[in-house]
Amino acid sequence: MAERPGSRWAAVMRPPESTVGDAVLYVRLVEVGFAGPDFDVVADALVRYAYPVLCSWLASGHIVEQGARMGVRGLSRLGSGTTVLTRHDVEDLVQETLRRALERFVVDGRTGRGWSPDGGAALRTYFVGSCVLRFGDVYRAWERDQRQARPFPDSHLLDRRSTVLDDPADLVILREKIAEKLPPDGPRRTEILLHHAGYSDGEIARILGDGTTAGAVANRRYRYRKNLGGGQQP
């Protein structure tokens, strides 16, 4: 029976006792230029090994600890629990991380900067480490896209008609102004939204529930007024 292309390399990808088998395998990858059937088998094996590891680490938050050990930055919101990932988010992040890690694996291999048995790590362990490094960039890009795609925070509050905004056109214009000029997400942004929804300073302070006083709400709003343009006080 004819041997399936790359099957001998698939056998090498079984969990090794040492890096000796990996070294033989890697020499072959260099020979074929990290392309072709032999490379495809190895790439598939590496991805299959790393996929459940990354999924587990993202679900448990362990990815943040691993990233910190490797000097990966930008994972603070994920580590603090501020960002909660859905299953769909995890899948997207893992798939993109694997894609980038595999691309880097090829580039580093072809330029002589890739895996080495002298590093002491098995090839699959090396690849998972590369995934962690790539995850930093992937997650930061994902978080940035989420902020940009996210609907205007609490914009539904602006649809509660106040005594000032009797014209729907005025409401649209004001919403655009606020979206453009408000401070970043957080309590201060919420204060301005609630104000334009018709809530009093005292009501806003009670809604925030963080010890903020009505006077503090009014003072902070005053500091924002020049940023809204048109001379209208927020």
Secondary structure as GFF3:
##gff-version 3
##sequence-region A 1 234
A	DSSP	alpha_helix	7	12	.	.	.	ID=ss1
A	DSSP	alpha_helix	20	31	.	.	.	ID=ss2
A	DSSP	alpha_helix	36	60	.	.	.	ID=ss3
A	DSSP	alpha_helix	62	69	.	.	.	ID=ss4
A	DSSP	alpha_helix	76	80	.	.	.	ID=ss5
A	DSSP	alpha_helix	87	110	.	.	.	ID=ss6
A	DSSP	three_ten_helix	117	119	.	.	.	ID=ss7
A	DSSP	alpha_helix	123	149	.	.	.	ID=ss8
A	DSSP	three_ten_helix	155	159	.	.	.	ID=ss9
A	DSSP	alpha_helix	168	181	.	.	.	ID=ss10
A	DSSP	alpha_helix	187	196	.	.	.	ID=ss11
A	DSSP	alpha_helix	201	208	.	.	.	ID=ss12
A	DSSP	alpha_helix	214	224	.	.	.	ID=ss13
A	DSSP	three_ten_helix	225	227	.	.	.	ID=ss14
###
